[in-house]
Amino acid sequence: MSIVHAAVTPHEVVEDGPAVRRVRHQARDAATVMAFSAATSVGVAAVFLLLAVVARQA
């Protein structure tokens, strides 16, 4: 008795060249870039706010 797969996969992954990036990897990279951008913007805004407070007290 042999075990045979009931369903055949319609798309076989053939990697001849560099590895194919999946959509979830691209989404994760995009989310990382957005988080870094948001953190950087908040940091720059905080520096400007501190400069404004210091300039007002001087």
N, C-alpha and C positions, 0 to 999 in steps of 0.2 A: 504494500500500500504506500502510495506517495502523497505528499501534501502539495497541492497546487493552489496558487493564489486565485481567488475567485474573480478579482478585478485586476485588470491590467492598467497600469498608470499611463495616461494619455501623453504625458510630457516627460520625456527622459532628460535629465540634466546632463549635458555634455559640456565639459569644460576643456576647451582646447587652449584658450588664452588665459588671461588673468582671471582671478576669481570674480564672479558676478556679485555685485552688491545688491542686497535685498532691500525692499522698500522700508522694512522696519529699521534697518541700519541707517538708511538715509533720514528717516524720521527721528531717530535717536540723535543723530548728528545735528539735525536742524534744531531740535529741542535744546541741545547743549549750547549751540551758538546763541539761541534766543536767551537762555538763562545767563550766559556770560555777558551778553549785551545789556540785559536788564541790570545785572549787578554792577557793571561798569558805569552805567548811566546813574544809578543811585549813588555810587561812590563819588562821581564827579559833581553831582548835585550837592552832596553833603559837603564837599570841599568848598564849593562856591558859597554855600550857606554859612559855613564857618568863617570864610573870608569876609562876608558881608557883616556878620556879627562883630568880628574884630575891628573892621573898619568903622563901624558905627560907634563903638566904644572909644575909639582913639580920638 
